[in-house]
Amino acid sequence: MDTMMKCYDCMEEGNDTEAAAVCILCGKGICVNHSKELLLSVSAGAPPHTKRMHNGLTKILCKYCLSNTIVDAFD
């Protein structure tokens, strides 16, 4: 029997939805509708020769953690 993780926020709303990701801050399972993908920039090297990498790192947060976290740098 395969058991899939369920979206925590959907369960609180009375819905039964499979989680698509895990929030990197609180660790709860979340579906696509209750998650937000952030692209974090990555730099390499030591100053003054620091270079920004072309591809950033993708991080997933639930909407609760996102609304309680400073995200101005990600917009």
PDB file of N, CA, C and O in Angstrom:
ATOM      1  N   MET A   1       0.840  -1.176   0.000  1.00  0.00           N
ATOM      2  CA  MET A   1       0.000   0.000   0.000  1.00  0.00           C
ATOM      3  C   MET A   1       0.887   1.243   0.000  1.00  0.00           C
ATOM      4  O   MET A   1       1.675   1.447   0.923  1.00  0.00           O
ATOM      5  N   ASP A   2       0.759   2.068  -1.030  1.00  0.00           N
ATOM      6  CA  ASP A   2       1.519   3.313  -1.109  1.00  0.00           C
ATOM      7  C   ASP A   2       0.740   4.427  -0.422  1.00  0.00           C
ATOM      8  O   ASP A   2      -0.441   4.641  -0.696  1.00  0.00           O
ATOM      9  N   THR A   3       1.417   5.125   0.467  1.00  0.00           N
ATOM     10  CA  THR A   3       0.798   6.245   1.162  1.00  0.00           C
ATOM     11  C   THR A   3       1.555   7.509   0.788  1.00  0.00           C
ATOM     12  O   THR A   3       2.773   7.589   0.947  1.00  0.00           O
ATOM     13  N   MET A   4       0.825   8.486   0.293  1.00  0.00           N
ATOM     14  CA  MET A   4       1.434   9.753  -0.108  1.00  0.00           C
ATOM     15  C   MET A   4       1.222  10.792   0.986  1.00  0.00           C
ATOM     16  O   MET A   4       0.211  10.776   1.688  1.00  0.00           O
ATOM     17  N   MET A   5       2.187  11.690   1.118  1.00  0.00           N
ATOM     18  CA  MET A   5       2.042  12.797   2.058  1.00  0.00           C
ATOM     19  C   MET A   5       0.923  13.706   1.568  1.00  0.00           C
ATOM     20  O   MET A   5       0.802  13.956   0.369  1.00  0.00           O
ATOM     21  N   LYS A   6       0.127  14.186   2.467  1.00  0.00           N
ATOM     22  CA  LYS A   6      -0.991  15.074   2.138  1.00  0.00           C
ATOM     23  C   LYS A   6      -0.622  16.517   2.443  1.00  0.00           C
ATOM     24  O   LYS A   6       0.208  16.786   3.310  1.00  0.00           O
ATOM     25  N   CYS A   7      -1.243  17.435   1.727  1.00  0.00           N
ATOM     26  CA  CYS A   7      -1.022  18.854   1.963  1.00  0.00           C
ATOM     27  C   CYS A   7      -1.647  19.237   3.301  1.00  0.00           C
ATOM     28  O   CYS A   7      -2.839  19.030   3.525  1.00  0.00           O
ATOM     29  N   TYR A   8      -0.828  19.793   4.179  1.00  0.00           N
ATOM     30  CA  TYR A   8      -1.286  20.178   5.509  1.00  0.00           C
ATOM     31  C   TYR A   8      -2.368  21.249   5.446  1.00  0.00           C
ATOM     32  O   TYR A   8      -3.379  21.163   6.142  1.00  0.00           O
ATOM     33  N   ASP A   9      -2.146  22.270   4.597  1.00  0.00           N
ATOM     34  CA  ASP A   9      -3.111  23.366   4.500  1.00  0.00           C
ATOM     35  C   ASP A   9      -4.438  22.897   3.906  1.00  0.00           C
ATOM     36  O   ASP A   9      -5.496  23.358   4.333  1.00  0.00           O
ATOM     37  N   CYS A  10      -4.401  21.991   2.930  1.00  0.00           N
ATOM     38  CA  CYS A  10      -5.637  21.446   2.364  1.00  0.00           C
ATOM     39  C   CYS A  10      -6.404  20.650   3.421  1.00  0.00           C
ATOM     40  O   CYS A  10      -7.630  20.727   3.494  1.00  0.00           O
ATOM     41  N   MET A  11      -5.675  19.887   4.238  1.00  0.00           N
ATOM     42  CA  MET A  11      -6.336  19.102   5.287  1.00  0.00           C
ATOM     43  C   MET A  11      -7.052  20.014   6.273  1.00  0.00           C
ATOM     44  O   MET A  11      -8.140  19.684   6.744  1.00  0.00           O
ATOM     45  N   GLU A  12      -6.442  21.176   6.595  1.00  0.00           N
ATOM     46  CA  GLU A  12      -7.097  22.126   7.494  1.00  0.00           C
ATOM     47  C   GLU A  12      -8.368  22.696   6.866  1.00  0.00           C
ATOM     48  O   GLU A  12      -9.292  23.084   7.580  1.00  0.00           O
ATOM     49  N   GLU A  13      -8.419  22.748   5.522  1.00  0.00           N
ATOM     50  CA  GLU A  13      -9.597  23.243   4.805  1.00  0.00           C
ATOM     51  C   GLU A  13     -10.603  22.139   4.528  1.00  0.00           C
ATOM     52  O   GLU A  13     -11.652  22.400   3.939  1.00  0.00           O
ATOM     53  N   GLY A  14     -10.303  20.903   4.941  1.00  0.00           N
ATOM     54  CA  GLY A  14     -11.218  19.789   4.728  1.00  0.00           C
ATOM     55  C   GLY A  14     -11.043  19.098   3.390  1.00  0.00           C
ATOM     56  O   GLY A  14     -11.910  18.327   2.980  1.00  0.00           O
ATOM     57  N   ASN A  15      -9.933  19.357   2.693  1.00  0.00           N
ATOM     58  CA  ASN A  15      -9.671  18.729   1.400  1.00  0.00           C
ATOM     59  C   ASN A  15      -8.587  17.670   1.535  1.00  0.00           C
ATOM     60  O   ASN A  15      -7.784  17.702   2.468  1.00  0.00           O
ATOM     61  N   ASP A  16      -8.574  16.733   0.596  1.00  0.00           N
ATOM     62  CA  ASP A  16      -7.612  15.639   0.599  1.00  0.00           C
ATOM     63  C   ASP A  16      -6.763  15.749  -0.661  1.00  0.00           C
ATOM     64  O   ASP A  16      -7.116  15.202  -1.706  1.00  0.00           O
ATOM     65  N   THR A  17      -5.633  16.466  -0.558  1.00  0.00           N
ATOM     66  CA  THR A  17      -4.763  16.717  -1.706  1.00  0.00           C
ATOM     67  C   THR A  17      -3.360  16.223  -1.400  1.00  0.00           C
ATOM     68  O   THR A  17      -2.853  16.419  -0.295  1.00  0.00           O
ATOM     69  N   GLU A  18      -2.732  15.582  -2.380  1.00  0.00           N
ATOM     70  CA  GLU A  18      -1.369  15.116  -2.185  1.00  0.00           C
ATOM     71  C   GLU A  18      -0.397  16.295  -2.175  1.00  0.00           C
ATOM     72  O   GLU A  18      -0.555  17.250  -2.935  1.00  0.00           O
ATOM     73  N   ALA A  19       0.590  16.216  -1.319  1.00  0.00           N
ATOM     74  CA  ALA A  19       1.618  17.257  -1.249  1.00  0.00           C
ATOM     75  C   ALA A  19       2.547  17.128  -2.448  1.00  0.00           C
ATOM     76  O   ALA A  19       2.847  16.024  -2.901  1.00  0.00           O
ATOM     77  N   ALA A  20       2.994  18.264  -2.950  1.00  0.00           N
ATOM     78  CA  ALA A  20       3.932  18.299  -4.070  1.00  0.00           C
ATOM     79  C   ALA A  20       5.325  18.713  -3.604  1.00  0.00           C
ATOM     80  O   ALA A  20       6.303  18.527  -4.328  1.00  0.00           O
ATOM     81  N   ALA A  21       5.419  19.273  -2.398  1.00  0.00           N
ATOM     82  CA  ALA A  21       6.699  19.765  -1.880  1.00  0.00           C
ATOM     83  C   ALA A  21       6.640  19.816  -0.361  1.00  0.00           C
ATOM     84  O   ALA A  21       5.600  19.576   0.253  1.00  0.00           O
ATOM     85  N   VAL A  22       7.788  20.138   0.222  1.00  0.00           N
ATOM     86  CA  VAL A  22       7.903  20.325   1.668  1.00  0.00           C
ATOM     87  C   VAL A  22       8.464  21.722   1.886  1.00  0.00           C
ATOM     88  O   VAL A  22       9.459  22.093   1.263  1.00  0.00           O
ATOM     89  N   CYS A  23       7.843  22.495   2.760  1.00  0.00           N
ATOM     90  CA  CYS A  23       8.309  23.845   3.067  1.00  0.00           C
ATOM     91  C   CYS A  23       9.696  23.760   3.708  1.00  0.00           C
ATOM     92  O   CYS A  23       9.914  22.972   4.628  1.00  0.00           O
ATOM     93  N   ILE A  24      10.636  24.581   3.210  1.00  0.00           N
ATOM     94  CA  ILE A  24      12.002  24.534   3.731  1.00  0.00           C
ATOM     95  C   ILE A  24      12.120  25.134   5.126  1.00  0.00           C
ATOM     96  O   ILE A  24      13.122  24.909   5.806  1.00  0.00           O
ATOM     97  N   LEU A  25      11.116  25.893   5.567  1.00  0.00           N
ATOM     98  CA  LEU A  25      11.185  26.502   6.901  1.00  0.00           C
ATOM     99  C   LEU A  25      10.475  25.672   7.963  1.00  0.00           C
ATOM    100  O   LEU A  25      11.071  25.342   8.988  1.00  0.00           O
ATOM    101  N   CYS A  26       9.210  25.330   7.732  1.00  0.00           N
ATOM    102  CA  CYS A  26       8.451  24.626   8.779  1.00  0.00           C
ATOM    103  C   CYS A  26       8.383  23.120   8.563  1.00  0.00           C
ATOM    104  O   CYS A  26       8.080  22.380   9.499  1.00  0.00           O
ATOM    105  N   GLY A  27       8.659  22.648   7.343  1.00  0.00           N
ATOM    106  CA  GLY A  27       8.699  21.217   7.074  1.00  0.00           C
ATOM    107  C   GLY A  27       7.371  20.562   6.768  1.00  0.00           C
ATOM    108  O   GLY A  27       7.318  19.342   6.617  1.00  0.00           O
ATOM    109  N   LYS A  28       6.293  21.329   6.670  1.00  0.00           N
ATOM    110  CA  LYS A  28       5.011  20.689   6.374  1.00  0.00           C
ATOM    111  C   LYS A  28       4.878  20.411   4.885  1.00  0.00           C
ATOM    112  O   LYS A  28       5.427  21.135   4.055  1.00  0.00           O
ATOM    113  N   GLY A  29       4.141  19.350   4.557  1.00  0.00           N
ATOM    114  CA  GLY A  29       3.854  19.014   3.176  1.00  0.00           C
ATOM    115  C   GLY A  29       2.842  20.002   2.616  1.00  0.00           C
ATOM    116  O   GLY A  29       1.872  20.354   3.287  1.00  0.00           O
ATOM    117  N   ILE A  30       3.072  20.450   1.378  1.00  0.00           N
ATOM    118  CA  ILE A  30       2.197  21.433   0.754  1.00  0.00           C
ATOM    119  C   ILE A  30       1.958  21.088  -0.710  1.00  0.00           C
ATOM    120  O   ILE A  30       2.823  20.524  -1.381  1.00  0.00           O
ATOM    121  N   CYS A  31       0.776  21.434  -1.189  1.00  0.00           N
ATOM    122  CA  CYS A  31       0.440  21.226  -2.596  1.00  0.00           C
ATOM    123  C   CYS A  31       0.887  22.434  -3.413  1.00  0.00           C
ATOM    124  O   CYS A  31       1.392  23.411  -2.861  1.00  0.00           O
ATOM    125  N   VAL A  32       0.705  22.364  -4.705  1.00  0.00           N
ATOM    126  CA  VAL A  32       1.109  23.459  -5.592  1.00  0.00           C
ATOM    127  C   VAL A  32       0.354  24.747  -5.264  1.00  0.00           C
ATOM    128  O   VAL A  32       0.926  25.835  -5.335  1.00  0.00           O
ATOM    129  N   ASN A  33      -0.919  24.632  -4.906  1.00  0.00           N
ATOM    130  CA  ASN A  33      -1.726  25.825  -4.615  1.00  0.00           C
ATOM    131  C   ASN A  33      -1.339  26.515  -3.311  1.00  0.00           C
ATOM    132  O   ASN A  33      -1.594  27.709  -3.148  1.00  0.00           O
ATOM    133  N   HIS A  34      -0.739  25.796  -2.395  1.00  0.00           N
ATOM    134  CA  HIS A  34      -0.372  26.369  -1.102  1.00  0.00           C
ATOM    135  C   HIS A  34       1.129  26.635  -0.982  1.00  0.00           C
ATOM    136  O   HIS A  34       1.622  26.864   0.122  1.00  0.00           O
ATOM    137  N   SER A  35       1.856  26.609  -2.088  1.00  0.00           N
ATOM    138  CA  SER A  35       3.304  26.809  -2.042  1.00  0.00           C
ATOM    139  C   SER A  35       3.727  27.981  -2.914  1.00  0.00           C
ATOM    140  O   SER A  35       2.987  28.433  -3.788  1.00  0.00           O
ATOM    141  N   LYS A  36       4.928  28.456  -2.654  1.00  0.00           N
ATOM    142  CA  LYS A  36       5.521  29.536  -3.448  1.00  0.00           C
ATOM    143  C   LYS A  36       6.972  29.156  -3.725  1.00  0.00           C
ATOM    144  O   LYS A  36       7.715  28.794  -2.813  1.00  0.00           O
ATOM    145  N   GLU A  37       7.361  29.243  -4.982  1.00  0.00           N
ATOM    146  CA  GLU A  37       8.724  28.932  -5.389  1.00  0.00           C
ATOM    147  C   GLU A  37       9.545  30.214  -5.434  1.00  0.00           C
ATOM    148  O   GLU A  37       9.151  31.192  -6.069  1.00  0.00           O
ATOM    149  N   LEU A  38      10.679  30.202  -4.764  1.00  0.00           N
ATOM    150  CA  LEU A  38      11.584  31.349  -4.753  1.00  0.00           C
ATOM    151  C   LEU A  38      12.899  30.946  -5.407  1.00  0.00           C
ATOM    152  O   LEU A  38      13.399  29.844  -5.186  1.00  0.00           O
ATOM    153  N   LEU A  39      13.449  31.837  -6.205  1.00  0.00           N
ATOM    154  CA  LEU A  39      14.740  31.590  -6.827  1.00  0.00           C
ATOM    155  C   LEU A  39      15.784  32.419  -6.097  1.00  0.00           C
ATOM    156  O   LEU A  39      15.764  33.648  -6.159  1.00  0.00           O
ATOM    157  N   LEU A  40      16.696  31.745  -5.405  1.00  0.00           N
ATOM    158  CA  LEU A  40      17.749  32.421  -4.650  1.00  0.00           C
ATOM    159  C   LEU A  40      18.987  32.543  -5.523  1.00  0.00           C
ATOM    160  O   LEU A  40      19.404  31.570  -6.151  1.00  0.00           O
ATOM    161  N   SER A  41      19.572  33.725  -5.566  1.00  0.00           N
ATOM    162  CA  SER A  41      20.792  33.901  -6.344  1.00  0.00           C
ATOM    163  C   SER A  41      21.959  33.247  -5.609  1.00  0.00           C
ATOM    164  O   SER A  41      21.970  33.155  -4.382  1.00  0.00           O
ATOM    165  N   VAL A  42      22.933  32.799  -6.386  1.00  0.00           N
ATOM    166  CA  VAL A  42      24.103  32.117  -5.834  1.00  0.00           C
ATOM    167  C   VAL A  42      25.357  32.805  -6.361  1.00  0.00           C
ATOM    168  O   VAL A  42      25.479  33.066  -7.558  1.00  0.00           O
ATOM    169  N   SER A  43      26.273  33.090  -5.465  1.00  0.00           N
ATOM    170  CA  SER A  43      27.547  33.688  -5.841  1.00  0.00           C
ATOM    171  C   SER A  43      28.670  32.729  -5.492  1.00  0.00           C
ATOM    172  O   SER A  43      28.566  31.938  -4.554  1.00  0.00           O
ATOM    173  N   ALA A  44      29.758  32.814  -6.272  1.00  0.00           N
ATOM    174  CA  ALA A  44      30.915  31.960  -6.023  1.00  0.00           C
ATOM    175  C   ALA A  44      32.185  32.797  -6.063  1.00  0.00           C
ATOM    176  O   ALA A  44      32.255  33.804  -6.767  1.00  0.00           O
ATOM    177  N   GLY A  45      33.171  32.378  -5.314  1.00  0.00           N
ATOM    178  CA  GLY A  45      34.445  33.079  -5.290  1.00  0.00           C
ATOM    179  C   GLY A  45      34.575  33.946  -4.056  1.00  0.00           C
ATOM    180  O   GLY A  45      33.613  34.180  -3.324  1.00  0.00           O
ATOM    181  N   ALA A  46      35.784  34.411  -3.850  1.00  0.00           N
ATOM    182  CA  ALA A  46      36.073  35.270  -2.710  1.00  0.00           C
ATOM    183  C   ALA A  46      36.174  36.715  -3.178  1.00  0.00           C
ATOM    184  O   ALA A  46      36.707  36.978  -4.256  1.00  0.00           O
ATOM    185  N   PRO A  47      35.668  37.659  -2.379  1.00  0.00           N
ATOM    186  CA  PRO A  47      35.767  39.068  -2.769  1.00  0.00           C
ATOM    187  C   PRO A  47      37.222  39.450  -2.985  1.00  0.00           C
ATOM    188  O   PRO A  47      38.077  38.955  -2.250  1.00  0.00           O
ATOM    189  N   PRO A  48      37.540  40.262  -3.903  1.00  0.00           N
ATOM    190  CA  PRO A  48      36.680  41.050  -4.789  1.00  0.00           C
ATOM    191  C   PRO A  48      36.350  40.339  -6.091  1.00  0.00           C
ATOM    192  O   PRO A  48      35.853  40.970  -7.023  1.00  0.00           O
ATOM    193  N   HIS A  49      36.616  39.038  -6.177  1.00  0.00           N
ATOM    194  CA  HIS A  49      36.406  38.289  -7.418  1.00  0.00           C
ATOM    195  C   HIS A  49      35.155  37.424  -7.354  1.00  0.00           C
ATOM    196  O   HIS A  49      35.148  36.312  -7.881  1.00  0.00           O
ATOM    197  N   THR A  50      34.117  37.908  -6.730  1.00  0.00           N
ATOM    198  CA  THR A  50      32.862  37.170  -6.607  1.00  0.00           C
ATOM    199  C   THR A  50      32.081  37.274  -7.905  1.00  0.00           C
ATOM    200  O   THR A  50      31.964  38.352  -8.489  1.00  0.00           O
ATOM    201  N   LYS A  51      31.550  36.152  -8.348  1.00  0.00           N
ATOM    202  CA  LYS A  51      30.731  36.129  -9.558  1.00  0.00           C
ATOM    203  C   LYS A  51      29.391  35.489  -9.241  1.00  0.00           C
ATOM    204  O   LYS A  51      29.320  34.494  -8.520  1.00  0.00           O
ATOM    205  N   ARG A  52      28.336  36.067  -9.785  1.00  0.00           N
ATOM    206  CA  ARG A  52      26.996  35.510  -9.613  1.00  0.00           C
ATOM    207  C   ARG A  52      26.804  34.388 -10.627  1.00  0.00           C
ATOM    208  O   ARG A  52      27.090  34.555 -11.813  1.00  0.00           O
ATOM    209  N   MET A  53      26.323  33.257 -10.155  1.00  0.00           N
ATOM    210  CA  MET A  53      26.075  32.111 -11.020  1.00  0.00           C
ATOM    211  C   MET A  53      24.845  32.383 -11.890  1.00  0.00           C
ATOM    212  O   MET A  53      23.931  33.089 -11.463  1.00  0.00           O
ATOM    213  N   HIS A  54      24.816  31.835 -13.088  1.00  0.00           N
ATOM    214  CA  HIS A  54      23.697  32.051 -14.004  1.00  0.00           C
ATOM    215  C   HIS A  54      22.399  31.449 -13.478  1.00  0.00           C
ATOM    216  O   HIS A  54      21.334  32.053 -13.599  1.00  0.00           O
ATOM    217  N   ASN A  55      22.492  30.269 -12.901  1.00  0.00           N
ATOM    218  CA  ASN A  55      21.305  29.593 -12.377  1.00  0.00           C
ATOM    219  C   ASN A  55      21.276  29.722 -10.859  1.00  0.00           C
ATOM    220  O   ASN A  55      22.274  29.473 -10.183  1.00  0.00           O
ATOM    221  N   GLY A  56      20.137  30.109 -10.340  1.00  0.00           N
ATOM    222  CA  GLY A  56      19.974  30.206  -8.897  1.00  0.00           C
ATOM    223  C   GLY A  56      19.493  28.893  -8.314  1.00  0.00           C
ATOM    224  O   GLY A  56      19.368  27.895  -9.024  1.00  0.00           O
ATOM    225  N   LEU A  57      19.226  28.897  -7.027  1.00  0.00           N
ATOM    226  CA  LEU A  57      18.675  27.732  -6.334  1.00  0.00           C
ATOM    227  C   LEU A  57      17.192  27.940  -6.098  1.00  0.00           C
ATOM    228  O   LEU A  57      16.777  28.995  -5.618  1.00  0.00           O
ATOM    229  N   THR A  58      16.404  26.952  -6.430  1.00  0.00           N
ATOM    230  CA  THR A  58      14.970  27.026  -6.210  1.00  0.00           C
ATOM    231  C   THR A  58      14.645  26.527  -4.812  1.00  0.00           C
ATOM    232  O   THR A  58      15.078  25.442  -4.421  1.00  0.00           O
ATOM    233  N   LYS A  59      13.888  27.309  -4.059  1.00  0.00           N
ATOM    234  CA  LYS A  59      13.444  26.943  -2.716  1.00  0.00           C
ATOM    235  C   LYS A  59      11.933  27.071  -2.661  1.00  0.00           C
ATOM    236  O   LYS A  59      11.356  27.967  -3.276  1.00  0.00           O
ATOM    237  N   ILE A  60      11.288  26.168  -1.919  1.00  0.00           N
ATOM    238  CA  ILE A  60       9.832  26.149  -1.808  1.00  0.00           C
ATOM    239  C   ILE A  60       9.431  26.495  -0.376  1.00  0.00           C
ATOM    240  O   ILE A  60       9.957  25.924   0.580  1.00  0.00           O
ATOM    241  N   LEU A  61       8.491  27.438  -0.235  1.00  0.00           N
ATOM    242  CA  LEU A  61       7.952  27.821   1.064  1.00  0.00           C
ATOM    243  C   LEU A  61       6.435  27.706   1.029  1.00  0.00           C
ATOM    244  O   LEU A  61       5.811  27.890  -0.016  1.00  0.00           O
ATOM    245  N   CYS A  62       5.848  27.398   2.191  1.00  0.00           N
ATOM    246  CA  CYS A  62       4.397  27.461   2.298  1.00  0.00           C
ATOM    247  C   CYS A  62       4.009  28.936   2.377  1.00  0.00           C
ATOM    248  O   CYS A  62       4.838  29.793   2.682  1.00  0.00           O
ATOM    249  N   LYS A  63       2.759  29.214   2.105  1.00  0.00           N
ATOM    250  CA  LYS A  63       2.320  30.612   2.083  1.00  0.00           C
ATOM    251  C   LYS A  63       2.381  31.252   3.468  1.00  0.00           C
ATOM    252  O   LYS A  63       2.591  32.460   3.575  1.00  0.00           O
ATOM    253  N   TYR A  64       2.200  30.468   4.524  1.00  0.00           N
ATOM    254  CA  TYR A  64       2.292  31.011   5.876  1.00  0.00           C
ATOM    255  C   TYR A  64       3.719  31.478   6.163  1.00  0.00           C
ATOM    256  O   TYR A  64       3.927  32.604   6.615  1.00  0.00           O
ATOM    257  N   CYS A  65       4.698  30.612   5.901  1.00  0.00           N
ATOM    258  CA  CYS A  65       6.091  30.983   6.150  1.00  0.00           C
ATOM    259  C   CYS A  65       6.509  32.137   5.249  1.00  0.00           C
ATOM    260  O   CYS A  65       7.248  33.023   5.677  1.00  0.00           O
ATOM    261  N   LEU A  66       6.046  32.131   4.024  1.00  0.00           N
ATOM    262  CA  LEU A  66       6.372  33.222   3.109  1.00  0.00           C
ATOM    263  C   LEU A  66       5.841  34.553   3.628  1.00  0.00           C
ATOM    264  O   LEU A  66       6.537  35.567   3.573  1.00  0.00           O
ATOM    265  N   SER A  67       4.614  34.553   4.130  1.00  0.00           N
ATOM    266  CA  SER A  67       4.015  35.798   4.614  1.00  0.00           C
ATOM    267  C   SER A  67       4.651  36.276   5.929  1.00  0.00           C
ATOM    268  O   SER A  67       4.468  37.429   6.320  1.00  0.00           O
ATOM    269  N   ASN A  68       5.388  35.404   6.602  1.00  0.00           N
ATOM    270  CA  ASN A  68       6.051  35.754   7.847  1.00  0.00           C
ATOM    271  C   ASN A  68       7.568  35.827   7.712  1.00  0.00           C
ATOM    272  O   ASN A  68       8.291  35.772   8.706  1.00  0.00           O
ATOM    273  N   THR A  69       8.038  35.952   6.485  1.00  0.00           N
ATOM    274  CA  THR A  69       9.471  36.008   6.184  1.00  0.00           C
ATOM    275  C   THR A  69       9.737  37.221   5.318  1.00  0.00           C
ATOM    276  O   THR A  69       8.904  37.591   4.490  1.00  0.00           O
ATOM    277  N   ILE A  70      10.869  37.832   5.497  1.00  0.00           N
ATOM    278  CA  ILE A  70      11.236  38.961   4.649  1.00  0.00           C
ATOM    279  C   ILE A  70      11.600  38.416   3.272  1.00  0.00           C
ATOM    280  O   ILE A  70      12.535  37.628   3.135  1.00  0.00           O
ATOM    281  N   VAL A  71      10.854  38.842   2.255  1.00  0.00           N
ATOM    282  CA  VAL A  71      11.081  38.312   0.912  1.00  0.00           C
ATOM    283  C   VAL A  71      11.359  39.414  -0.104  1.00  0.00           C
ATOM    284  O   VAL A  71      11.366  39.148  -1.306  1.00  0.00           O
ATOM    285  N   ASP A  72      11.586  40.637   0.349  1.00  0.00           N
ATOM    286  CA  ASP A  72      11.833  41.733  -0.578  1.00  0.00           C
ATOM    287  C   ASP A  72      13.003  41.438  -1.515  1.00  0.00           C
ATOM    288  O   ASP A  72      12.990  41.865  -2.669  1.00  0.00           O
ATOM    289  N   ALA A  73      13.995  40.728  -1.042  1.00  0.00           N
ATOM    290  CA  ALA A  73      15.168  40.444  -1.853  1.00  0.00           C
ATOM    291  C   ALA A  73      14.879  39.449  -2.957  1.00  0.00           C
ATOM    292  O   ALA A  73      15.662  39.330  -3.899  1.00  0.00           O
ATOM    293  N   PHE A  74      13.761  38.727  -2.860  1.00  0.00           N
ATOM    294  CA  PHE A  74      13.459  37.687  -3.844  1.00  0.00           C
ATOM    295  C   PHE A  74      12.545  38.186  -4.956  1.00  0.00           C
ATOM    296  O   PHE A  74      12.388  37.500  -5.966  1.00  0.00           O
ATOM    297  N   ASP A  75      11.952  39.332  -4.803  1.00  0.00           N
ATOM    298  CA  ASP A  75      11.007  39.833  -5.815  1.00  0.00           C
ATOM    299  C   ASP A  75      11.713  40.565  -6.920  1.00  0.00           C
ATOM    300  O   ASP A  75      11.068  41.050  -7.850  1.00  0.00           O
TER     301      ASP A  75
END
